[in-house]
């Protein structure tokens, strides 16, 4: 909403970003994937646009908004979730188009849905490391070769509190392997 509310800010965004982020429509997958695609592939340019808007900002509300957006975007978790969301949406979009077409054939639609369910199961079980590697590349690009975002993410994941165990609980059954931040994120966000 920050860029949408001002013509001047919109011009700054268009100057930095090749494919402009558009406000997504709630009913069309195509608009959602277009918005996520821009964030996925043009995040450094979006941050440059935010920095330029922040330099010319005069009111405290907008400055606070920019600071909050910057803090949220400039995190490894945001980058990783954006990559995961883009992968899921790009696979769900063709199926959505088939289901919304007026001349849909049930057999083809069922096959498409089965294919999507199969993809989601495979994606859930095997593609986390691929998304993690892509997120590391984007984070390295944002920090100019430094592992600062990834290292901070690992520290933040370790600081989270653990759920207390009850006396009757079996300690082996009640815990999952969350020894690494990647595994913890995978169990808490990616798998659930």
BELNORWO-V788920 format. One record per residue. OMEGA is omega in radians with two decimals (NA if undefined). D_FIRST is the distance of its C-alpha to the first C-alpha in Angstrom with 1 decimal. Layout:
omega | d_first
OMEGA | D_FIRST
OMEGA | D_FIRST
This chain:
omega | d_first
-3.10 | 0.0
-3.12 | 3.8
-3.10 | 5.5
-3.01 | 5.0
-3.11 | 6.0
3.12 | 9.1
-3.13 | 11.8
3.12 | 13.2
3.11 | 10.4
3.11 | 10.2
3.10 | 14.0
3.12 | 14.0
-3.14 | 12.1
3.12 | 14.6
-3.08 | 17.4
-3.00 | 17.0
-3.12 | 16.0
3.10 | 18.5
-3.01 | 16.8
3.07 | 13.2
3.12 | 10.6
3.11 | 10.0
-3.03 | 8.3
3.05 | 11.2
-3.08 | 13.8
-3.03 | 15.2
-3.08 | 18.8
3.08 | 19.1
-3.09 | 19.6
3.14 | 19.5
3.10 | 15.8
-3.12 | 15.2
3.10 | 17.7
3.12 | 16.3
-3.12 | 12.9
3.12 | 15.0
3.14 | 17.5
3.13 | 15.3
-3.11 | 14.4
-3.01 | 18.0
-3.08 | 19.7
-3.12 | 17.6
3.11 | 16.5
3.14 | 18.6
3.09 | 17.2
3.10 | 13.5
3.06 | 15.0
3.10 | 16.8
3.09 | 13.9
3.14 | 12.3
3.14 | 15.8
3.09 | 16.2
3.13 | 13.2
3.12 | 14.6
-3.11 | 18.0
-3.07 | 17.2
-3.12 | 15.2
-3.11 | 17.2
-3.03 | 15.7
3.14 | 16.0
3.12 | 12.8
3.11 | 10.7
3.10 | 13.6
3.09 | 13.5
-3.14 | 9.8
3.12 | 10.8
3.13 | 14.1
3.11 | 12.9
3.12 | 10.7
-3.13 | 13.8
-3.14 | 16.2
-3.10 | 14.8
-3.06 | 14.6
3.08 | 17.9
-3.11 | 19.9
-3.14 | 22.4
3.10 | 21.5
-3.14 | 17.9
-3.12 | 19.6
3.13 | 22.3
3.09 | 20.2
3.13 | 18.1
3.11 | 21.5
-3.12 | 23.0
3.12 | 20.2
3.13 | 20.5
-3.13 | 24.3
-3.13 | 24.2
-3.12 | 21.9
3.07 | 23.9
-3.11 | 27.0
-3.07 | 25.8
3.12 | 24.5
3.11 | 28.0
3.10 | 29.4
3.12 | 26.7
3.12 | 27.6
-3.11 | 31.3
-3.11 | 30.8
-3.09 | 29.0
-3.10 | 31.5
3.13 | 34.0
-3.11 | 37.0
3.05 | 36.3
-3.02 | 39.4
-3.11 | 39.6
3.13 | 41.4
3.13 | 38.9
3.12 | 36.0
3.10 | 37.8
3.11 | 38.5
3.11 | 34.9
3.09 | 33.9
3.10 | 36.7
3.11 | 35.6
3.10 | 32.1
3.10 | 33.6
3.10 | 35.9
-3.11 | 33.2
3.10 | 31.2
3.11 | 34.4
-3.14 | 35.2
-3.14 | 31.7
-3.06 | 31.8
-2.98 | 35.3
-2.96 | 35.3
3.14 | 32.0
-3.11 | 30.6
3.09 | 32.5
3.11 | 31.3
3.12 | 27.6
3.11 | 28.5
3.10 | 30.2
3.12 | 27.3
3.09 | 25.0
3.11 | 27.7
3.12 | 27.7
3.13 | 24.0
3.09 | 24.4
3.11 | 27.4
-3.12 | 25.6
-3.08 | 22.9
3.09 | 25.6
3.05 | 28.1
3.14 | 30.7
3.08 | 30.5
-3.02 | 30.3
-3.12 | 28.5
-3.12 | 25.5
3.12 | 27.9
3.11 | 30.4
3.11 | 27.9
3.12 | 26.8
3.13 | 30.5
3.13 | 31.1
3.13 | 28.2
-3.14 | 29.5
-3.09 | 33.0
-3.10 | 32.0
-3.12 | 30.9
-3.14 | 33.4
3.12 | 35.8
3.12 | 36.7
3.11 | 40.2
3.08 | 42.9
-3.06 | 45.3
-3.06 | 49.0
-3.07 | 49.7
3.03 | 47.0
-3.05 | 48.2
-3.13 | 46.6
-3.12 | 46.7
-3.00 | 45.0
-3.12 | 42.3
2.99 | 40.9
-3.12 | 39.2
3.09 | 39.4
-3.11 | 36.5
3.11 | 38.4
3.12 | 35.8
3.12 | 32.0
-3.12 | 31.6
3.13 | 33.8
3.11 | 32.1
-3.13 | 28.6
-3.13 | 30.2
-3.02 | 31.9
-3.05 | 29.1
-3.01 | 26.1
-3.06 | 27.4
-3.07 | 30.4
NA | 29.5
